[in-house]
């Protein structure tokens, strides 16, 4: 899994493009936490993804890509697999 982010800093409002690859687990789940209270839980696990998120307020945001696999009847336990810091001025 990988996560590419362009740009990582700039003035508000800042539109940031997130691209990456999934975990490869067919029965898995992935989540992109943008660090500003918004999340995207529709990240595909078996192919690449591209998302754009706009930060409207100045600040420093920690973005986390999380992944997990389902264990039978149990919900997936998510583990952070990539992080990046976004600085909005």
Phi, psi and omega per residue, in radians:
X1 nan 2.476 3.078
X2 -2.518 2.781 3.141
X3 -2.409 2.154 3.065
X4 -1.976 2.437 -3.077
X5 -2.338 2.244 3.132
X6 -2.461 2.186 -0.214
X7 -1.465 3.003 3.102
X8 -1.802 -0.059 3.086
X9 -2.757 2.776 3.118
X10 2.774 3.101 -3.126
X11 -1.360 2.656 3.064
X12 -1.327 2.536 -0.125
X13 -1.314 2.426 -3.075
X14 -2.028 1.996 3.065
X15 -1.543 2.144 -3.074
X16 -2.047 2.318 3.114
X17 -1.729 2.216 3.113
X18 -1.952 2.179 3.061
X19 -2.293 2.651 -3.135
X20 -3.079 -3.014 3.119
X21 -2.101 2.663 -3.140
X22 -1.379 3.113 -3.092
X23 -1.358 -0.388 -3.087
X24 1.554 -0.089 3.111
X25 -1.468 2.017 -3.136
X26 -1.087 -0.660 -3.124
X27 -1.661 0.410 -3.078
X28 -1.749 -3.122 3.111
X29 -2.473 2.529 3.078
X30 -2.321 2.603 -3.102
X31 -2.462 2.396 3.071
X32 -1.946 1.949 3.134
X33 -1.695 1.994 -3.044
X34 -1.367 -0.131 3.062
X35 1.464 0.003 -3.133
X36 -2.092 0.369 -3.110
X37 1.661 -0.109 3.109
X38 -1.857 2.502 3.109
X39 -2.398 2.729 3.052
X40 -2.203 1.938 -3.141
X41 -1.774 0.306 3.140
X42 -1.799 0.354 -3.132
X43 -1.228 2.184 -3.139
X44 -1.243 2.488 -3.112
X45 -1.569 -0.314 -3.030
X46 -2.006 0.171 3.068
X47 -2.671 3.101 -3.125
X48 -1.281 2.904 3.125
X49 -2.481 2.768 3.068
X50 -2.512 2.219 3.121
X51 -2.374 2.635 3.019
X52 -2.144 2.289 3.122
X53 -2.279 2.392 -3.134
X54 -1.871 2.183 3.061
X55 -1.632 2.138 -3.049
X56 -1.739 -0.331 -3.095
X57 -2.010 2.468 3.057
X58 -1.047 2.570 3.115
X59 2.748 3.126 3.075
X60 -1.968 2.178 -3.034
X61 -2.096 2.311 3.078
X62 -1.716 1.986 3.131
X63 -1.641 2.362 3.140
X64 -2.246 2.282 2.967
X65 -1.719 2.130 -3.080
X66 -2.052 2.572 -3.098
X67 -2.450 2.639 3.082
X68 -2.847 2.882 3.110
X69 -2.138 2.500 3.101
X70 -1.229 2.496 3.114
X71 -2.054 1.416 -3.123
X72 1.177 -2.102 -3.130
X73 -1.510 -0.063 -3.079
X74 -1.530 2.507 3.064
X75 -1.176 2.785 -3.119
X76 -1.201 2.403 2.995
X77 -1.637 2.087 -3.056
X78 -1.550 2.414 3.091
X79 -2.128 2.386 3.090
X80 -1.242 2.159 -3.106
X81 -1.941 -0.242 3.099
X82 -2.765 2.498 3.076
X83 -2.370 2.682 3.060
X84 -2.656 2.610 3.120
X85 -1.858 2.292 3.095
X86 -1.923 2.246 3.112
X87 -1.991 2.066 3.142
X88 -1.935 2.216 -3.129
X89 -1.745 nan nan
